[in-house]
Amino acid sequence: MEPNTQKLIHSFGALADLGQEVADTGDFIEMVRTSLHLLLGTLAIRRGAVVESPRHQLPEDKSTNQLAIWGLGDDYPARFDVEDSDRETFLNSPDGAFQITGSTDSVSDRVSSDVQSPTSNIQSPGFINRYQAELKAQELQLIVPMIVRGDLTGLVLLGGKASGDPFTPDDIEVIRSMVRHIGVGIHTHRLLGEVKQQAEENRRLYQDLRAIYRDTVRAFAAAIDIKDKYTQGHSERVGRYSEIIAREMGWGEEEVEGMAIAGYLHDVGKLVVERDIINAPYRIDAKESSELNRHPAAGYEILSPIHHPYADIPLMAKYHHERMDGRGYPDGLTDKQIPIGAKIVTLADSFDAMTTDRPYKTRRTFAEVITDFRLNTGPQFDPVVVAAFCRALLKELNGETKERRFLQMLGKDYLDAEKDAPLLKELIAELSPPQSAAARTS
């Protein structure tokens, strides 16, 4: 096989290996190092370096960043300032390979070859003039700019061949091709980094917006509760109970947060109800009750025009007084017709009503609450929701979680783990579907 053919095959194989290395999205620095080694090995070049040019050149930040180095001094930083004029020269010669010599004249006659010069025939950049002594001290002979999509990605600095032979035009063409591959790899890494950074910024912005939304909702809920001097904090607690239940049911974080929001806003319709009715220190009559019962539908009307980040929040406000047996309001829905989120808010709302003092009644004991759950699970409450609520509370009483969410809302003296945990276990057992014979024996 002719030497030129062998060289061509070898170069082609090197380019293929380099392309594979660049395509690997693993360790970036390792990719650059391996790419440099492939380039040096292809032409038996003794030494070299790859430096990255600043992505966005600023007056205070023009220095290159060393990515890979081989065969140079261990303490050699390979760090250079790329001025605007340097960048302009490199960009205007996208196929250039600049030879490091002892003069500032045109470099067109400085490569030993009996054919057309393989290096750029434009005026030597000021970059070489400034760093000539340093580069020659490291025995570097060529500077090849990496130009990708009209941007200076960086520079590849190369020493001479181990054989001492000059670079031929074919050598330079191979170098240019391999340098372009390396440049694309660095450019792609930059783009991925920028996309990742933008995604992170977008994530933080989204988190900030969610936090602002939630804080706004909580403030709005507090404003709703201020209208009812006897139940201040009710909406906040219903939101937190709803969140606990949804999480215990295995819902995702987005859905859990949506349930909290639904709990905070479930009573927004009370804004249209007369304050005297809401604050009545007695059991209201049928007429007043009819007026109060307007608030779920009114809440739906208030919330519907708002674009919420969580689905069905208006429906949860509308249907949180519906019952499984169809005796609720405003639409008299039954079991499957009621959204599961509304069923969660229903239980959270009822539990808070039973465990807070009102002007016409004191709050129930926990044993009385369990009795109410037992009597009304099925007719009013969904068994799945009640079981999830009881499991979450039992975990707290048993110390299975470090959080003290229920105790914070109910007060430290309301619950007694020794007495109340058995009540919860018994109710959970009653609500759990019986196993089949096959399941029990498996």
N, C-alpha and C positions, 0 to 999 in steps of 0.2 A: 504494500500500500504506500502511495506517495506520501512524503512528509506533510505536504500541505493538506492532503485529505485527512491524515491522522489528526493534524492540528484542528481542522474544522470539526471533526467528530468529537474530539476532546472538548472543544469550546462549546459545542452544542450541548454535550452532556452536562457541562458545568452550568450552563444557563438553565437547563431543565432542573438540575439540583437546586439552583438558586431560586428559581420560581417556586418550587415546592416549599423551600424554607420560608420564603416571604409569605406564601399563602397560609402557613401555619400561624394561627392566632394565639399561640401559647405565650411563652416568655419573650417579651419584646427585645430586651437587651441581648438575650441569647441568640435571637434571630439575627440581630445586627452583627454580632460577633461571628457567628457561623457564616453569614454572607460575606463578611470581610475575608475570612479564612478561605472561602471558596474562590473569591476573586484573586487573592494573592497566590493561591495554589495553582490556579489555572495557568498563570504566566510565570510561575516560579519567581514571584516578587518577594524580596526579603522582608519588607516592612510596610506598614500602612496604618491609616487611622480613618475613622468615620466621625465627623462632627456634625451636629445638628444646628442649623441656623434658627434664631428666634422666630417664632410663628408670626408674631406681630411686632415688628421692630419699633422700639421706643427709644427716645434719646438716651434714657438712662439704662437701657438694656439692649446692647448690641452684641454681647458676647455669645460665642458658640458654646455648645454643650457637648462634651466628649461622650460618644456612645460606645465606641470600640477602638482598641489600639492593639497593634501587634508589632513586635520587633523593635520598638523604640524604648527609650529609657523608662525605667519603672516609675520614675517621678515626673515624667514629662506630662504636663497637663493638657496639651493640645487644645488650648483655649485661645480664641482670637476674637478681635472686634471686627465686625463686618459693617463698614460704613455704607452710607447711601450710595456713594459712587461705586464702591465695590459691588454692591448688589446689582446696580444698574449694568455694570460690565458683565457680570456673570449671567444675568438674565438675557442680555442681548446676544449672548453666545451660547445658546442652549445645547449645542453639540460640541462645545469647546473643551479642550484639554490643555491646561496652561502649564508650560514647563517652567521650573524654577531654575533660573540662571543667574549669572553675576551681573546682568545688565538690565536696563529698563527699556531697551529697544524692542522693536517688533520681534515676536518669537517665531515668525514663520520659517526662519532658517536654522532653528536650533535643535532639530531632531535629526539624528543621523539616518538618512534614508535617501535612496536615489529616485524616489517618487515624490509626489505632492506631499507637503508637510501634513502629518496627522494631527498636529495641534492647532489651536486657534490662531488665526493670522491677524487678530486685532491687537490693539495696543495692550501691553501687559497691565493688568489692574494694579492700582495703588496698594492693594492688599499684599501682593507679592513683594513690592518694593519695601513695605514696612516690615514684613516678617521674613525677608529673604535670608538674612544671616541665621536666624533661628531655625528655619526649615532646612537650610543647607547643613547646619550642624547636626541635624537628625538624619541627614543623608536622604532627604525626600526630593523627588525629581518632578512629580506631576501633581497638579491640583485639578480635580474634575468636579465641577459643580453638579449637584443633583437638582434638576429642574423638573417640577411636576405641576402641570396645569398653570404654568406661568408664575409659579412661586418658587423661590429659592429654598429648598428643603434643607440643604446642608452641603458639605464638601467632603470629598474623598481624597485623602492625601496618600500618595504612593511613592515608595522608594524605587530603586532600580532593580533590574533582573539579577538573579543570583549569578547568571552566566556573564554578566557585564555587558551583554549585547544591548544595543539601543532598541527602543520601542519602534516597531514597524507600524505602518498604517493599519494593517490587520489587527495588530495588538491593541491599538487605540480603539478600533471599532468594537472589539470584544470588551474592552474596559468600559466604553460608553454604554454598551448594552447592559452589562452587569450593574453598573452604577445606576442606570435607570431603574432596574429591578429593585435595588436597595432603596432608592428614593421613593418608589411607589410604596414599599413596605413601611417606611417611616411616615410618609404622608397618610397612608391608611390608618396607621396607629394614632396619628394626630386626630384624624377625623373621628375615629372611634372614641378617643378620649374626650373630644369636644361634645360628641353626642351623649356620652355618659355623663359629662358634667352638666349639659343642658337638661338631661333627664333628671339628674339629682336636684338641679335648681327648680325644675318643674314640680318634682315630688315635694320639695320643701314648700314651694308656693302653694301647692294643693293642700298640704297639711296645714299651712297657715290659714288658708281660706276656710278649711273645715273647722279649725279651732275658732276662728272668728264667727263662723256661722253658728257653731254650737254655743259659744258664749253669748251671742246675740239672742239665740233661742232661750237660753236659760234666763237671761235678763228679762226677756219678754214674758216668760213663765212666771217670774217673780212679780212682774207688774200685774199679771192676771190674778195672782194669789193675794196681792195687796187689797184687792177689792173685797175679798172675803177675810175679815179680820180673825175668824175662828180657824181658818185652815191655811194660814201662811206656811209656805214650804211644801204644800201638798203636791203641786205639779213637779217640783224638783224630786221629791221622794218617789212619785209614780214613775218618773223617767228612770230613776236609778233601779227601782224594782223591775221595771220592764227590761232594762239592760241585763240584769242578773238572770232573769228567766230565759231570755233569748240566748245568752251565752251558755247556760246550762243545757239548753236544747241543741247545742252544737252548731249554732249559726255562725257564719263568718263575721269578721270584724265590721265590715261595711253594714251588714244587716243588723248587727248588734247596736251599732251607733244609730242606725235609723230608728230602731225601737226606742232608744233613749230619747231621741228627738220627738217621736210620737208621744211618749209619755209626758214630756215637758209641755207639749202643745195640746193635749187631749181636751183641756177645759177652755180653750181659747174662745169658744162660743159664749162663755159666761159674760163676755164683754158687752153683750146686747141685753143681758138680764138685769132687771132693776136691782140696785144694791140692797134695798130693804128686804127683798126676797132672799137674796143670797145670805144676808146677815141676820135673818130672822132667828131670834133666840127661842124658837119653839118649832114644833113640827108644822110645816106649812100645810095649808088646806089644798083642796083639789084644784082650785083656780090658780093658786100660786105655783102648785106643782106642775100644772100644764105650762105655765110660763117658764119655769125652770127647765122643763124638759125640751124646750126649744134649743138649748145650747149645743147639743151634738150636731144638729143640722146646720145651725148658725156657724159652728166651727168649720164644718165642711165648706160652706160658702166663703168663709174668710180665707181658708188655706188653699182652696182649689186654684185660684189664679197665680199662686206662687210656684215658681219652678224649684222644687226641692231636689237636693241631691239624692234623696232616698225615696223610693216609690211608695205609694199608697198611704202616705202620712195623712192626707185629708180624709181617706176612708177610715183610718183608725180612729180619728177624732169623731167621725160621724157615727161609727158603730160600736163605741166602747160601752154603750148601755144596752146593746142587744143581748139576748139570752139564747142559750142552746135550745130551749123549749119553745121559742118563738114568742115569748111574752114580754120581750123587751121593746125598746123604742130607739129610733123613730120609725123603722120600717117593719118591725116584727119578723126579722130574719130568723132562720133556724140553723142549727149546727153547721153544715157544709157551706151555707150561704155567707157565713160570717168569716171575714179574713182572719187568718191565724194571728196576725199582728194585733187586730182589735181584741181578740180573745186574751192575749197577753196583757194588754192595757186594762181590760176589764178586771182581771184578777188583781193586778197591781193597784188599781184604783180602789177596789173593794177592800183589799187588805189594809191599805192606808186608812180608809174610812173606819174600819173596825178597830184599828190600833191607835187612833188619835182621839182626844177628847173633843166633844162638841158641846154647845151650850145646853142641849137638852139631853145629853147622855155622856157617860164616861166611857173610856175605851174598854174594850173587852179583854179578858184574860186570854192568854195564849191557848189554854184548854178550850175556851169558848170559841176561839177562832177556828181551831181544828174541828170542833163540832159543826160549825157553820160550813166549813169546807166539805165535810163528809155529807152533810144534808144537801148542799147545793151543787156539788160536782155532778154533772149530768144535766140537771135542769138549767143551771145558770153558767157554771164554769166547765171548761174543757178539761177532761181528766189528764190529758197529756201535759197541759200547761200547769195544772195543780201539782202533778207529780214532779215536774222540773223545778217548780218553786220549792217544794218540800225537800228535794235532794240538795239544792243549793244551800238552804238554811241548815240542813242536817250536817253538811260538810263543815260549815262554820262552827256549829256547836261541838262537833267532834274534833275540832282543831286540824282538819284536813287542809285548810287554807289559812294563810296568815292574815288575809284580809278580814276586816271586821265591819263589813258593809251593813249588815242588818243591825248590829249593836249600835253603830253610829246613828242610825235613823230611829231605832226603837228605844234607845237608852240602855245603860248597862244593867239596870235592875229589872227589866221587863222579862227577859228570857232566863231560864234555869236549865242548863244542859242536862242535869240529872233527871229532871222531871219531863222536860219537853222533847228530848231526843227520842224516847220510846214512843211518844205520841206521833212523831213524824215517821218513824220507822213503820208503825202499824198502818198509818194512812197510805204510805208509799206501797206497802205490801198489798193493801186492798185495791189500789189503783193499777197495780202491775197486771198485765194480761196473764192468765194462767198458761203454763207451758203444756204442750201436748205430751202424751205418754212417750212418744219417740224422743222428744227433746229431753225429757227427764232422765231417760235411760242411756242417752248418748254420751 
